[in-house]
């Protein structure tokens, strides 16, 4: 289950799929991180408004919000993303 915002997502307005990294077991350090693929219309996932920026405006930047999103076991990319260090 995920709750809360993810801020400053580049190209978030154009994306139809998002790769999400989340810590599922803090005791394992980087081995406790899991990645999963989420579609834009996934239940419990909302895309916020585009941020107004001073500099680079070629890519949209926005916030994504998780509202008690539950994930089935089939959505996980791998059990553990061990390559992140």
C-alpha positions in Angstrom: 0.0 0.0 0.0 1.2 3.5 -0.8 0.0 6.8 0.5 1.2 10.4 -0.1 2.8 12.5 -2.8 5.8 12.1 -5.1 7.1 15.5 -6.0 8.9 17.0 -9.1 8.1 14.2 -11.6 9.7 15.1 -14.9 7.5 14.6 -18.0 4.7 13.5 -15.8 2.0 15.0 -17.9 3.0 13.1 -21.0 3.6 9.7 -19.4 1.1 6.9 -19.6 3.1 4.5 -17.5 5.2 5.2 -14.4 8.0 3.1 -12.9 7.8 3.4 -9.1 10.5 2.4 -6.7 9.5 1.8 -3.1 11.2 0.4 -0.1 9.4 -2.7 1.1 12.0 -3.9 3.7 14.1 -1.1 5.2 16.2 -3.7 7.1 17.7 -5.0 3.8 19.0 -1.6 2.7 19.1 -1.2 -1.1 18.1 -4.9 -1.5 14.7 -4.0 0.1 13.7 -1.7 -2.8 11.1 -3.0 -5.3 10.1 -1.5 -8.7 6.7 -1.8 -10.2 5.0 -0.5 -13.3 1.8 1.6 -12.9 -0.6 2.9 -15.5 -1.9 6.5 -15.3 -5.4 5.4 -14.5 -4.4 2.9 -11.7 -6.9 3.0 -8.8 -5.5 5.1 -6.0 -3.0 7.0 -8.2 -3.6 10.6 -9.2 -1.6 13.1 -11.3 -1.5 16.6 -10.1 -1.2 20.0 -11.9 1.9 21.1 -13.8 4.3 23.2 -11.7 5.2 26.7 -12.8 8.9 26.8 -13.3 11.3 29.7 -13.9 13.9 27.8 -16.0 13.5 24.8 -18.2 10.0 24.7 -19.5 10.5 22.1 -22.3 9.4 19.2 -20.0 6.4 19.2 -17.7 7.0 18.8 -14.0 4.2 17.8 -11.6 3.3 15.9 -8.5 1.8 12.4 -8.3 -0.4 11.4 -5.4 -1.0 8.0 -3.9 -4.3 7.6 -2.1 -4.3 4.3 -0.3 -3.2 2.3 -3.4 -3.1 -1.4 -3.0 -1.0 -3.5 -5.4 -1.6 -7.1 -6.5 1.5 -9.4 -6.5 1.4 -9.5 -10.3 2.3 -5.8 -10.7 5.8 -6.1 -9.2 8.7 -5.9 -11.6 11.1 -8.0 -9.6 11.1 -9.2 -6.0 14.1 -7.0 -5.3 16.0 -4.4 -7.4 19.5 -5.3 -6.2 21.3 -3.2 -8.8 20.6 0.1 -7.1 23.5 1.2 -5.0 
